[in-house]
Amino acid sequence: MTTHLKSNTLLLFALFILPLSVYAHHPEIVAEAICDEVTGEYSIQYTSTAWADCSGDSCGNSRVDILIDNVLVESNLYETPDYSFSGNHPAPQGAQAGDVLVATALAVSDWDNGTTGGQSASTNVTIPSEECNTNGTGRFTGGGHQLRVDGVRVTRGLTIHCDLLLSNNLEINWQGNQFHMLEHMETVSCSDDPDIHQAPPNAPLDTLVGFGMGRYNNQEGFSIEFTLVDGGEPGDEDMAALKVYETANPANVVLDIPLQYMDGGNLQAHYDQPHK
């Protein structure tokens, strides 16, 4: 009977005490696939944190490996005060929409409190079905200057987005005339010509071609076709084309400036930002 009680006591000790020592520390990881605005490809963004009731430096670990589909992408460490680190790594070559990748954090070294390392944690990361592509994203602004093409002035505050949402602004003044484009454009196309060096600032486009409608001298029923090119700083390589005409009678052109270098001002391409 005594032997049996001792055996049960040892078993309970093993069930409740040993797991505490083995699992007192272990890594945790959260991760997601994000679209990299610079490369136009998906990358895996992750954060790994030590799990424990941290006190002092007991949660430290001098080597924690991050693996994506069992491929080592980073070695880092848990240290005071956060016992956490974050990183970003391109998705494996050939990864496609819907693929499920496994991001793993592995505590390679022993823990600061003497617990033997080797623990790991993993999470699944799904590549989104939406295409990650910076083509067609971004916006154009008029910088802080008036823009002039053959003496035609485009007012400051020029803001054109590479989408068909609202909050675009384009106003043209010339020889006592004015055209003000409606916020909603009809079509827009953005592209990046490798032969044009638009930076700074870095942007996913250098050329924007748009079509919209608006008011000519406060009269509705007019359209505009325009092209904007950011040729880099200080702006003397920037180009623009502007054509305003009556929508119902395209032969009635009130302004027609073919694509040419601007004689003043500055056009700037940017990464996009939320519409106002």
PyRosetta script that sets phi, psi and omega in degrees:
from pyrosetta import init, pose_from_sequence

init()
pose = pose_from_sequence("MTTHLKSNTLLLFALFILPLSVYAHHPEIVAEAICDEVTGEYSIQYTSTAWADCSGDSCGNSRVDILIDNVLVESNLYETPDYSFSGNHPAPQGAQAGDVLVATALAVSDWDNGTTGGQSASTNVTIPSEECNTNGTGRFTGGGHQLRVDGVRVTRGLTIHCDLLLSNNLEINWQGNQFHMLEHMETVSCSDDPDIHQAPPNAPLDTLVGFGMGRYNNQEGFSIEFTLVDGGEPGDEDMAALKVYETANPANVVLDIPLQYMDGGNLQAHYDQPHK")
pose.set_psi(1, -46.4)
pose.set_omega(1, 179.0)
pose.set_phi(2, -61.4)
pose.set_psi(2, -41.6)
pose.set_omega(2, 179.3)
pose.set_phi(3, -61.9)
pose.set_psi(3, -40.1)
pose.set_omega(3, -179.4)
pose.set_phi(4, -64.2)
pose.set_psi(4, -41.8)
pose.set_omega(4, 178.3)
pose.set_phi(5, -64.1)
pose.set_psi(5, -40.6)
pose.set_omega(5, 179.1)
pose.set_phi(6, -63.1)
pose.set_psi(6, -39.5)
pose.set_omega(6, 179.7)
pose.set_phi(7, -63.4)
pose.set_psi(7, -42.9)
pose.set_omega(7, 178.7)
pose.set_phi(8, -64.2)
pose.set_psi(8, -39.3)
pose.set_omega(8, 179.1)
pose.set_phi(9, -62.7)
pose.set_psi(9, -44.3)
pose.set_omega(9, 178.5)
pose.set_phi(10, -63.4)
pose.set_psi(10, -37.7)
pose.set_omega(10, -180.0)
pose.set_phi(11, -64.9)
pose.set_psi(11, -44.3)
pose.set_omega(11, 177.6)
pose.set_phi(12, -62.6)
pose.set_psi(12, -39.0)
pose.set_omega(12, 178.3)
pose.set_phi(13, -60.6)
pose.set_psi(13, -42.2)
pose.set_omega(13, -179.5)
pose.set_phi(14, -67.1)
pose.set_psi(14, -37.5)
pose.set_omega(14, -177.4)
pose.set_phi(15, -71.3)
pose.set_psi(15, -36.7)
pose.set_omega(15, -171.4)
pose.set_phi(16, -103.3)
pose.set_psi(16, -28.7)
pose.set_omega(16, -176.7)
pose.set_phi(17, -91.8)
pose.set_psi(17, -45.7)
pose.set_omega(17, -176.8)
pose.set_phi(18, -62.2)
pose.set_psi(18, -44.3)
pose.set_omega(18, 177.6)
pose.set_phi(19, -59.6)
pose.set_psi(19, -33.3)
pose.set_omega(19, 178.9)
pose.set_phi(20, -61.1)
pose.set_psi(20, -40.6)
pose.set_omega(20, -179.2)
pose.set_phi(21, -74.9)
pose.set_psi(21, -35.1)
pose.set_omega(21, -178.2)
pose.set_phi(22, -73.9)
pose.set_psi(22, -40.2)
pose.set_omega(22, -173.0)
pose.set_phi(23, -107.8)
pose.set_psi(23, 17.2)
pose.set_omega(23, 177.9)
pose.set_phi(24, -61.5)
pose.set_psi(24, -28.9)
pose.set_omega(24, 176.0)
pose.set_phi(25, -132.9)
pose.set_psi(25, 139.0)
pose.set_omega(25, 168.7)
pose.set_phi(26, -161.8)
pose.set_psi(26, 157.2)
pose.set_omega(26, -179.9)
pose.set_phi(27, -80.9)
pose.set_psi(27, 152.4)
pose.set_omega(27, 169.5)
pose.set_phi(28, -124.1)
pose.set_psi(28, 157.1)
pose.set_omega(28, -179.3)
pose.set_phi(29, -148.1)
pose.set_psi(29, 138.0)
pose.set_omega(29, 168.9)
pose.set_phi(30, -123.3)
pose.set_psi(30, 146.2)
pose.set_omega(30, -176.0)
pose.set_phi(31, -155.6)
pose.set_psi(31, 155.1)
pose.set_omega(31, 176.5)
pose.set_phi(32, -152.4)
pose.set_psi(32, 158.5)
pose.set_omega(32, 176.1)
pose.set_phi(33, -91.8)
pose.set_psi(33, 128.3)
pose.set_omega(33, 179.1)
pose.set_phi(34, -125.9)
pose.set_psi(34, 153.9)
pose.set_omega(34, 178.5)
pose.set_phi(35, -85.1)
pose.set_psi(35, 121.3)
pose.set_omega(35, 179.2)
pose.set_phi(36, -81.2)
pose.set_psi(36, 116.1)
pose.set_omega(36, -175.7)
pose.set_phi(37, -67.0)
pose.set_psi(37, -22.3)
pose.set_omega(37, -177.7)
pose.set_phi(38, -83.5)
pose.set_psi(38, -47.6)
pose.set_omega(38, -175.1)
pose.set_phi(39, -90.7)
pose.set_psi(39, -19.7)
pose.set_omega(39, -175.6)
pose.set_phi(40, 73.5)
pose.set_psi(40, 17.9)
pose.set_omega(40, 179.8)
pose.set_phi(41, -122.7)
pose.set_psi(41, 159.1)
pose.set_omega(41, 176.1)
pose.set_phi(42, -78.4)
pose.set_psi(42, 143.6)
pose.set_omega(42, 174.1)
pose.set_phi(43, -130.9)
pose.set_psi(43, 163.0)
pose.set_omega(43, -179.1)
pose.set_phi(44, -101.7)
pose.set_psi(44, 118.1)
pose.set_omega(44, 178.5)
pose.set_phi(45, -103.4)
pose.set_psi(45, 127.9)
pose.set_omega(45, -172.5)
pose.set_phi(46, -137.7)
pose.set_psi(46, 157.1)
pose.set_omega(46, 172.1)
pose.set_phi(47, -136.5)
pose.set_psi(47, 128.8)
pose.set_omega(47, 178.6)
pose.set_phi(48, -118.2)
pose.set_psi(48, 137.0)
pose.set_omega(48, -175.3)
pose.set_phi(49, -136.8)
pose.set_psi(49, 144.6)
pose.set_omega(49, 174.9)
pose.set_phi(50, -74.6)
pose.set_psi(50, 135.1)
pose.set_omega(50, 175.4)
pose.set_phi(51, -101.2)
pose.set_psi(51, 120.9)
pose.set_omega(51, 176.0)
pose.set_phi(52, 177.9)
pose.set_psi(52, 167.0)
pose.set_omega(52, 170.6)
pose.set_phi(53, -85.2)
pose.set_psi(53, 85.8)
pose.set_omega(53, -168.5)
pose.set_phi(54, -70.2)
pose.set_psi(54, 137.0)
pose.set_omega(54, 171.8)
pose.set_phi(55, -146.3)
pose.set_psi(55, 130.6)
pose.set_omega(55, -176.7)
pose.set_phi(56, 62.8)
pose.set_psi(56, -135.5)
pose.set_omega(56, 179.6)
pose.set_phi(57, -104.1)
pose.set_psi(57, 21.1)
pose.set_omega(57, -172.7)
pose.set_phi(58, -69.7)
pose.set_psi(58, -17.7)
pose.set_omega(58, -178.6)
pose.set_phi(59, -91.6)
pose.set_psi(59, 0.3)
pose.set_omega(59, -176.7)
pose.set_phi(60, -68.6)
pose.set_psi(60, 149.3)
pose.set_omega(60, 173.5)
pose.set_phi(61, -149.7)
pose.set_psi(61, 125.2)
pose.set_omega(61, -169.4)
pose.set_phi(62, -80.1)
pose.set_psi(62, -8.8)
pose.set_omega(62, 174.6)
pose.set_phi(63, -151.1)
pose.set_psi(63, 117.6)
pose.set_omega(63, 175.9)
pose.set_phi(64, -126.6)
pose.set_psi(64, 120.4)
pose.set_omega(64, -178.4)
pose.set_phi(65, -94.0)
pose.set_psi(65, 141.0)
pose.set_omega(65, 171.9)
pose.set_phi(66, -109.9)
pose.set_psi(66, 126.3)
pose.set_omega(66, 179.6)
pose.set_phi(67, -123.0)
pose.set_psi(67, 139.8)
pose.set_omega(67, 174.1)
pose.set_phi(68, -117.4)
pose.set_psi(68, 116.2)
pose.set_omega(68, -173.1)
pose.set_phi(69, 51.0)
pose.set_psi(69, 46.4)
pose.set_omega(69, 176.8)
pose.set_phi(70, 67.0)
pose.set_psi(70, 16.0)
pose.set_omega(70, 175.6)
pose.set_phi(71, -109.6)
pose.set_psi(71, 124.2)
pose.set_omega(71, -178.3)
pose.set_phi(72, -66.4)
pose.set_psi(72, 126.3)
pose.set_omega(72, 179.3)
pose.set_phi(73, -118.5)
pose.set_psi(73, -18.6)
pose.set_omega(73, 179.0)
pose.set_phi(74, -163.0)
pose.set_psi(74, 144.6)
pose.set_omega(74, 167.6)
pose.set_phi(75, -120.1)
pose.set_psi(75, 128.0)
pose.set_omega(75, -178.7)
pose.set_phi(76, -141.7)
pose.set_psi(76, -164.8)
pose.set_omega(76, -177.2)
pose.set_phi(77, -144.3)
pose.set_psi(77, 155.1)
pose.set_omega(77, 170.5)
pose.set_phi(78, -94.3)
pose.set_psi(78, 125.8)
pose.set_omega(78, 178.2)
pose.set_phi(79, -146.0)
pose.set_psi(79, 160.3)
pose.set_omega(79, 179.9)
pose.set_phi(80, -61.6)
pose.set_psi(80, 146.9)
pose.set_omega(80, 5.7)
pose.set_phi(81, -97.3)
pose.set_psi(81, -11.9)
pose.set_omega(81, -171.3)
pose.set_phi(82, -94.1)
pose.set_psi(82, -23.6)
pose.set_omega(82, -175.2)
pose.set_phi(83, 49.5)
pose.set_psi(83, 45.3)
pose.set_omega(83, -174.3)
pose.set_phi(84, -155.6)
pose.set_psi(84, 152.8)
pose.set_omega(84, 172.2)
pose.set_phi(85, -152.3)
pose.set_psi(85, 158.4)
pose.set_omega(85, -179.0)
pose.set_phi(86, -127.5)
pose.set_psi(86, 160.0)
pose.set_omega(86, 178.5)
pose.set_phi(87, -161.5)
pose.set_psi(87, 176.9)
pose.set_omega(87, -178.2)
pose.set_phi(88, -146.4)
pose.set_psi(88, 133.1)
pose.set_omega(88, -178.9)
pose.set_phi(89, -143.0)
pose.set_psi(89, 140.2)
pose.set_omega(89, 179.0)
pose.set_phi(90, -56.1)
pose.set_psi(90, 144.8)
pose.set_omega(90, 175.2)
pose.set_phi(91, -61.8)
pose.set_psi(91, 149.6)
pose.set_omega(91, -179.1)
pose.set_phi(92, -54.1)
pose.set_psi(92, 144.6)
pose.set_omega(92, 179.3)
pose.set_phi(93, -58.1)
pose.set_psi(93, 132.9)
pose.set_omega(93, -179.7)
pose.set_phi(94, 91.9)
pose.set_psi(94, -5.3)
pose.set_omega(94, 178.6)
pose.set_phi(95, -64.2)
pose.set_psi(95, 135.4)
pose.set_omega(95, -175.5)
pose.set_phi(96, -123.4)
pose.set_psi(96, 166.0)
pose.set_omega(96, 179.0)
pose.set_phi(97, -54.4)
pose.set_psi(97, 132.9)
pose.set_omega(97, 179.6)
pose.set_phi(98, 90.4)
pose.set_psi(98, -13.9)
pose.set_omega(98, 178.3)
pose.set_phi(99, -64.1)
pose.set_psi(99, 140.5)
pose.set_omega(99, 177.1)
pose.set_phi(100, -106.4)
pose.set_psi(100, 116.5)
pose.set_omega(100, 178.7)
pose.set_phi(101, -101.2)
pose.set_psi(101, 158.2)
pose.set_omega(101, 179.2)
pose.set_phi(102, -115.5)
pose.set_psi(102, 119.0)
pose.set_omega(102, 175.7)
pose.set_phi(103, -101.6)
pose.set_psi(103, 128.3)
pose.set_omega(103, -173.6)
pose.set_phi(104, -127.2)
pose.set_psi(104, 139.5)
pose.set_omega(104, 170.6)
pose.set_phi(105, -111.9)
pose.set_psi(105, 126.9)
pose.set_omega(105, -177.0)
pose.set_phi(106, -123.8)
pose.set_psi(106, 120.5)
pose.set_omega(106, 177.0)
pose.set_phi(107, -81.0)
pose.set_psi(107, 100.8)
pose.set_omega(107, -175.2)
pose.set_phi(108, -78.5)
pose.set_psi(108, -45.8)
pose.set_omega(108, -176.8)
pose.set_phi(109, -84.8)
pose.set_psi(109, 166.2)
pose.set_omega(109, 173.5)
pose.set_phi(110, -70.2)
pose.set_psi(110, 155.7)
pose.set_omega(110, 179.3)
pose.set_phi(111, -80.0)
pose.set_psi(111, 160.3)
pose.set_omega(111, -176.5)
pose.set_phi(112, -64.0)
pose.set_psi(112, -24.3)
pose.set_omega(112, 179.5)
pose.set_phi(113, -87.4)
pose.set_psi(113, 5.8)
pose.set_omega(113, 177.2)
pose.set_phi(114, 98.1)
pose.set_psi(114, -7.3)
pose.set_omega(114, 177.6)
pose.set_phi(115, -64.4)
pose.set_psi(115, 133.3)
pose.set_omega(115, 179.4)
pose.set_phi(116, -66.7)
pose.set_psi(116, 137.5)
pose.set_omega(116, -179.8)
pose.set_phi(117, -77.3)
pose.set_psi(117, -169.3)
pose.set_omega(117, -180.0)
pose.set_phi(118, 112.8)
pose.set_psi(118, -7.6)
pose.set_omega(118, -179.7)
pose.set_phi(119, -74.1)
pose.set_psi(119, 153.8)
pose.set_omega(119, 179.3)
pose.set_phi(120, -145.6)
pose.set_psi(120, 161.5)
pose.set_omega(120, 174.5)
pose.set_phi(121, -143.8)
pose.set_psi(121, 146.8)
pose.set_omega(121, -177.3)
pose.set_phi(122, -134.4)
pose.set_psi(122, 157.6)
pose.set_omega(122, 174.8)
pose.set_phi(123, -145.3)
pose.set_psi(123, 148.8)
pose.set_omega(123, 179.2)
pose.set_phi(124, -87.2)
pose.set_psi(124, 142.4)
pose.set_omega(124, 177.7)
pose.set_phi(125, -128.6)
pose.set_psi(125, 122.2)
pose.set_omega(125, -179.7)
pose.set_phi(126, -100.7)
pose.set_psi(126, 129.3)
pose.set_omega(126, 175.9)
pose.set_phi(127, -71.5)
pose.set_psi(127, 124.5)
pose.set_omega(127, -176.6)
pose.set_phi(128, -62.5)
pose.set_psi(128, 156.5)
pose.set_omega(128, 178.7)
pose.set_phi(129, -78.1)
pose.set_psi(129, -21.8)
pose.set_omega(129, 179.3)
pose.set_phi(130, -69.6)
pose.set_psi(130, 138.7)
pose.set_omega(130, 179.8)
pose.set_phi(131, -68.8)
pose.set_psi(131, 133.1)
pose.set_omega(131, 175.2)
pose.set_phi(132, -93.4)
pose.set_psi(132, 103.2)
pose.set_omega(132, -174.2)
pose.set_phi(133, -149.7)
pose.set_psi(133, 123.3)
pose.set_omega(133, -179.2)
pose.set_phi(134, -83.4)
pose.set_psi(134, -10.7)
pose.set_omega(134, 177.3)
pose.set_phi(135, -61.4)
pose.set_psi(135, 131.3)
pose.set_omega(135, 179.8)
pose.set_phi(136, 87.1)
pose.set_psi(136, 1.4)
pose.set_omega(136, 175.4)
pose.set_phi(137, -106.1)
pose.set_psi(137, 160.2)
pose.set_omega(137, 179.8)
pose.set_phi(138, 114.7)
pose.set_psi(138, -172.8)
pose.set_omega(138, -177.8)
pose.set_phi(139, -158.2)
pose.set_psi(139, 164.0)
pose.set_omega(139, 174.9)
pose.set_phi(140, -117.6)
pose.set_psi(140, 141.9)
pose.set_omega(140, 170.7)
pose.set_phi(141, -128.7)
pose.set_psi(141, 166.7)
pose.set_omega(141, 179.2)
pose.set_phi(142, -94.6)
pose.set_psi(142, 16.9)
pose.set_omega(142, -178.7)
pose.set_phi(143, 62.0)
pose.set_psi(143, -144.9)
pose.set_omega(143, -179.7)
pose.set_phi(144, -111.8)
pose.set_psi(144, 17.5)
pose.set_omega(144, -173.1)
pose.set_phi(145, -120.8)
pose.set_psi(145, 165.1)
pose.set_omega(145, 164.9)
pose.set_phi(146, -77.1)
pose.set_psi(146, 143.5)
pose.set_omega(146, 180.0)
pose.set_phi(147, -105.7)
pose.set_psi(147, 135.7)
pose.set_omega(147, -178.1)
pose.set_phi(148, -128.4)
pose.set_psi(148, 129.6)
pose.set_omega(148, 174.1)
pose.set_phi(149, -129.1)
pose.set_psi(149, 112.4)
pose.set_omega(149, -174.8)
pose.set_phi(150, 53.3)
pose.set_psi(150, 40.1)
pose.set_omega(150, 178.1)
pose.set_phi(151, 82.1)
pose.set_psi(151, -5.0)
pose.set_omega(151, 177.9)
pose.set_phi(152, -84.0)
pose.set_psi(152, 129.2)
pose.set_omega(152, -175.2)
pose.set_phi(153, -99.5)
pose.set_psi(153, 129.8)
pose.set_omega(153, 172.0)
pose.set_phi(154, -104.9)
pose.set_psi(154, 121.2)
pose.set_omega(154, -172.0)
pose.set_phi(155, -65.6)
pose.set_psi(155, 155.5)
pose.set_omega(155, 176.1)
pose.set_phi(156, -64.5)
pose.set_psi(156, 158.4)
pose.set_omega(156, -175.6)
pose.set_phi(157, 95.2)
pose.set_psi(157, 4.8)
pose.set_omega(157, 174.2)
pose.set_phi(158, -56.1)
pose.set_psi(158, 119.1)
pose.set_omega(158, 176.5)
pose.set_phi(159, -141.1)
pose.set_psi(159, 113.8)
pose.set_omega(159, -179.5)
pose.set_phi(160, -126.7)
pose.set_psi(160, 124.3)
pose.set_omega(160, 179.2)
pose.set_phi(161, -95.6)
pose.set_psi(161, 155.4)
pose.set_omega(161, 178.6)
pose.set_phi(162, -86.8)
pose.set_psi(162, 44.5)
pose.set_omega(162, 174.6)
pose.set_phi(163, -152.7)
pose.set_psi(163, 178.3)
pose.set_omega(163, -176.6)
pose.set_phi(164, -105.3)
pose.set_psi(164, 24.7)
pose.set_omega(164, 173.7)
pose.set_phi(165, -79.5)
pose.set_psi(165, 176.6)
pose.set_omega(165, -179.5)
pose.set_phi(166, -80.1)
pose.set_psi(166, -174.4)
pose.set_omega(166, 176.8)
pose.set_phi(167, 73.5)
pose.set_psi(167, 32.9)
pose.set_omega(167, 167.2)
pose.set_phi(168, -93.4)
pose.set_psi(168, 155.3)
pose.set_omega(168, -177.5)
pose.set_phi(169, -145.9)
pose.set_psi(169, 125.3)
pose.set_omega(169, 175.4)
pose.set_phi(170, -149.4)
pose.set_psi(170, 119.4)
pose.set_omega(170, 179.9)
pose.set_phi(171, -130.7)
pose.set_psi(171, 132.9)
pose.set_omega(171, -177.0)
pose.set_phi(172, -122.7)
pose.set_psi(172, 133.0)
pose.set_omega(172, 176.8)
pose.set_phi(173, -123.3)
pose.set_psi(173, 132.9)
pose.set_omega(173, 177.1)
pose.set_phi(174, -157.1)
pose.set_psi(174, 126.7)
pose.set_omega(174, 172.5)
pose.set_phi(175, 48.0)
pose.set_psi(175, 46.5)
pose.set_omega(175, 178.5)
pose.set_phi(176, 82.1)
pose.set_psi(176, 0.4)
pose.set_omega(176, 178.9)
pose.set_phi(177, -105.4)
pose.set_psi(177, 161.0)
pose.set_omega(177, -179.3)
pose.set_phi(178, -146.5)
pose.set_psi(178, 139.1)
pose.set_omega(178, 169.4)
pose.set_phi(179, -126.2)
pose.set_psi(179, 131.3)
pose.set_omega(179, 179.5)
pose.set_phi(180, -124.5)
pose.set_psi(180, 113.4)
pose.set_omega(180, -178.7)
pose.set_phi(181, -75.1)
pose.set_psi(181, 141.3)
pose.set_omega(181, 173.7)
pose.set_phi(182, -65.2)
pose.set_psi(182, 155.7)
pose.set_omega(182, -177.5)
pose.set_phi(183, -61.8)
pose.set_psi(183, -35.3)
pose.set_omega(183, -177.0)
pose.set_phi(184, -88.9)
pose.set_psi(184, 116.4)
pose.set_omega(184, 176.6)
pose.set_phi(185, -84.6)
pose.set_psi(185, 159.1)
pose.set_omega(185, 178.1)
pose.set_phi(186, -85.7)
pose.set_psi(186, -44.7)
pose.set_omega(186, 177.3)
pose.set_phi(187, -142.6)
pose.set_psi(187, 154.9)
pose.set_omega(187, 175.4)
pose.set_phi(188, -154.8)
pose.set_psi(188, 143.9)
pose.set_omega(188, 178.6)
pose.set_phi(189, -141.5)
pose.set_psi(189, 131.1)
pose.set_omega(189, 179.7)
pose.set_phi(190, -121.6)
pose.set_psi(190, 143.2)
pose.set_omega(190, -177.7)
pose.set_phi(191, -148.7)
pose.set_psi(191, 164.3)
pose.set_omega(191, -179.2)
pose.set_phi(192, -126.3)
pose.set_psi(192, 107.6)
pose.set_omega(192, 179.9)
pose.set_phi(193, -86.5)
pose.set_psi(193, 119.4)
pose.set_omega(193, -178.0)
pose.set_phi(194, -62.6)
pose.set_psi(194, -17.3)
pose.set_omega(194, 179.2)
pose.set_phi(195, -86.6)
pose.set_psi(195, -6.3)
pose.set_omega(195, 178.3)
pose.set_phi(196, -106.0)
pose.set_psi(196, 127.1)
pose.set_omega(196, -178.7)
pose.set_phi(197, -106.8)
pose.set_psi(197, 91.6)
pose.set_omega(197, -171.7)
pose.set_phi(198, -85.1)
pose.set_psi(198, -20.3)
pose.set_omega(198, -176.1)
pose.set_phi(199, -66.8)
pose.set_psi(199, 153.0)
pose.set_omega(199, 0.5)
pose.set_phi(200, -87.8)
pose.set_psi(200, 162.5)
pose.set_omega(200, -9.6)
pose.set_phi(201, -77.4)
pose.set_psi(201, 163.3)
pose.set_omega(201, 175.7)
pose.set_phi(202, -63.7)
pose.set_psi(202, 141.0)
pose.set_omega(202, -178.4)
pose.set_phi(203, -151.0)
pose.set_psi(203, 157.6)
pose.set_omega(203, -179.7)
pose.set_phi(204, -85.0)
pose.set_psi(204, 7.0)
pose.set_omega(204, -179.2)
pose.set_phi(205, -149.3)
pose.set_psi(205, 160.1)
pose.set_omega(205, 169.8)
pose.set_phi(206, -130.9)
pose.set_psi(206, -10.5)
pose.set_omega(206, -176.7)
pose.set_phi(207, -134.4)
pose.set_psi(207, 133.4)
pose.set_omega(207, 177.7)
pose.set_phi(208, -128.9)
pose.set_psi(208, 128.1)
pose.set_omega(208, 177.1)
pose.set_phi(209, -119.4)
pose.set_psi(209, 125.1)
pose.set_omega(209, -175.0)
pose.set_phi(210, -135.5)
pose.set_psi(210, 161.0)
pose.set_omega(210, 175.7)
pose.set_phi(211, -140.2)
pose.set_psi(211, 128.2)
pose.set_omega(211, 180.0)
pose.set_phi(212, -148.6)
pose.set_psi(212, 177.5)
pose.set_omega(212, 178.6)
pose.set_phi(213, -121.1)
pose.set_psi(213, 161.5)
pose.set_omega(213, -179.0)
pose.set_phi(214, -175.9)
pose.set_psi(214, -159.4)
pose.set_omega(214, -176.2)
pose.set_phi(215, -113.6)
pose.set_psi(215, 130.8)
pose.set_omega(215, 175.5)
pose.set_phi(216, -107.1)
pose.set_psi(216, 115.7)
pose.set_omega(216, -175.9)
pose.set_phi(217, 51.1)
pose.set_psi(217, 44.6)
pose.set_omega(217, 177.4)
pose.set_phi(218, 68.0)
pose.set_psi(218, 13.0)
pose.set_omega(218, 175.8)
pose.set_phi(219, -105.6)
pose.set_psi(219, 129.3)
pose.set_omega(219, 178.1)
pose.set_phi(220, -75.2)
pose.set_psi(220, 168.4)
pose.set_omega(220, 175.3)
pose.set_phi(221, 96.8)
pose.set_psi(221, 25.6)
pose.set_omega(221, 179.0)
pose.set_phi(222, -124.3)
pose.set_psi(222, 154.0)
pose.set_omega(222, -177.7)
pose.set_phi(223, -124.0)
pose.set_psi(223, 160.5)
pose.set_omega(223, 176.5)
pose.set_phi(224, -135.7)
pose.set_psi(224, 136.5)
pose.set_omega(224, 168.5)
pose.set_phi(225, -114.7)
pose.set_psi(225, 131.7)
pose.set_omega(225, -176.3)
pose.set_phi(226, -147.3)
pose.set_psi(226, 153.1)
pose.set_omega(226, 175.7)
pose.set_phi(227, -130.9)
pose.set_psi(227, 133.6)
pose.set_omega(227, 177.5)
pose.set_phi(228, -123.7)
pose.set_psi(228, 133.8)
pose.set_omega(228, 179.8)
pose.set_phi(229, -130.8)
pose.set_psi(229, 123.9)
pose.set_omega(229, 175.2)
pose.set_phi(230, -95.3)
pose.set_psi(230, 109.8)
pose.set_omega(230, -178.7)
pose.set_phi(231, -97.7)
pose.set_psi(231, 16.0)
pose.set_omega(231, 179.2)
pose.set_phi(232, 96.8)
pose.set_psi(232, 178.3)
pose.set_omega(232, -177.9)
pose.set_phi(233, -88.0)
pose.set_psi(233, 148.9)
pose.set_omega(233, 8.3)
pose.set_phi(234, -90.1)
pose.set_psi(234, 6.6)
pose.set_omega(234, 176.5)
pose.set_phi(235, 120.5)
pose.set_psi(235, -5.9)
pose.set_omega(235, -177.5)
pose.set_phi(236, -75.7)
pose.set_psi(236, -5.5)
pose.set_omega(236, 174.1)
pose.set_phi(237, -104.2)
pose.set_psi(237, 4.4)
pose.set_omega(237, 177.3)
pose.set_phi(238, -72.4)
pose.set_psi(238, 148.7)
pose.set_omega(238, -178.9)
pose.set_phi(239, -133.0)
pose.set_psi(239, 157.5)
pose.set_omega(239, 177.8)
pose.set_phi(240, -153.7)
pose.set_psi(240, 151.5)
pose.set_omega(240, 172.2)
pose.set_phi(241, -134.6)
pose.set_psi(241, 137.5)
pose.set_omega(241, -176.4)
pose.set_phi(242, -138.1)
pose.set_psi(242, 129.2)
pose.set_omega(242, 176.0)
pose.set_phi(243, -140.3)
pose.set_psi(243, 120.2)
pose.set_omega(243, -179.6)
pose.set_phi(244, -118.0)
pose.set_psi(244, 132.7)
pose.set_omega(244, -178.0)
pose.set_phi(245, -152.0)
pose.set_psi(245, 165.3)
pose.set_omega(245, 178.5)
pose.set_phi(246, -73.0)
pose.set_psi(246, 126.8)
pose.set_omega(246, -174.0)
pose.set_phi(247, -60.9)
pose.set_psi(247, -44.4)
pose.set_omega(247, -177.8)
pose.set_phi(248, -77.3)
pose.set_psi(248, -14.6)
pose.set_omega(248, -178.3)
pose.set_phi(249, -141.3)
pose.set_psi(249, 78.4)
pose.set_omega(249, -174.7)
pose.set_phi(250, -57.5)
pose.set_psi(250, -18.8)
pose.set_omega(250, 178.0)
pose.set_phi(251, -70.4)
pose.set_psi(251, -19.6)
pose.set_omega(251, 178.4)
pose.set_phi(252, -85.3)
pose.set_psi(252, 82.9)
pose.set_omega(252, -178.5)
pose.set_phi(253, -93.0)
pose.set_psi(253, 124.2)
pose.set_omega(253, -178.6)
pose.set_phi(254, -100.7)
pose.set_psi(254, -14.9)
pose.set_omega(254, 176.7)
pose.set_phi(255, -156.0)
pose.set_psi(255, 130.3)
pose.set_omega(255, -179.1)
pose.set_phi(256, -146.1)
pose.set_psi(256, 103.9)
pose.set_omega(256, 177.8)
pose.set_phi(257, -121.5)
pose.set_psi(257, 110.6)
pose.set_omega(257, 179.6)
pose.set_phi(258, -67.3)
pose.set_psi(258, 165.2)
pose.set_omega(258, -177.8)
pose.set_phi(259, -58.1)
pose.set_psi(259, 124.9)
pose.set_omega(259, -178.7)
pose.set_phi(260, -159.9)
pose.set_psi(260, 165.2)
pose.set_omega(260, 178.3)
pose.set_phi(261, -67.9)
pose.set_psi(261, 143.6)
pose.set_omega(261, 179.0)
pose.set_phi(262, -80.9)
pose.set_psi(262, 150.5)
pose.set_omega(262, 179.5)
pose.set_phi(263, -100.3)
pose.set_psi(263, 12.9)
pose.set_omega(263, 175.9)
pose.set_phi(264, 178.8)
pose.set_psi(264, 162.8)
pose.set_omega(264, 178.2)
pose.set_phi(265, 83.8)
pose.set_psi(265, -164.0)
pose.set_omega(265, -172.7)
pose.set_phi(266, -157.6)
pose.set_psi(266, 131.0)
pose.set_omega(266, 170.9)
pose.set_phi(267, -105.5)
pose.set_psi(267, 139.5)
pose.set_omega(267, 179.9)
pose.set_phi(268, -134.8)
pose.set_psi(268, 130.0)
pose.set_omega(268, 173.8)
pose.set_phi(269, -91.7)
pose.set_psi(269, 146.6)
pose.set_omega(269, -177.6)
pose.set_phi(270, -140.8)
pose.set_psi(270, 163.6)
pose.set_omega(270, 161.6)
pose.set_phi(271, -66.1)
pose.set_psi(271, 151.8)
pose.set_omega(271, -174.9)
pose.set_phi(272, -70.9)
pose.set_psi(272, 162.7)
pose.set_omega(272, 173.1)
pose.set_phi(273, -143.6)
pose.set_psi(273, 163.4)
pose.set_omega(273, -177.1)
pose.set_phi(274, -57.3)
pose.set_psi(274, 144.0)
pose.set_omega(274, 177.4)
pose.set_phi(275, -68.1)
pose.set_psi(275, 147.3)
pose.set_omega(275, 177.4)
pose.set_phi(276, -90.7)
pose.dump_pdb("model.pdb")
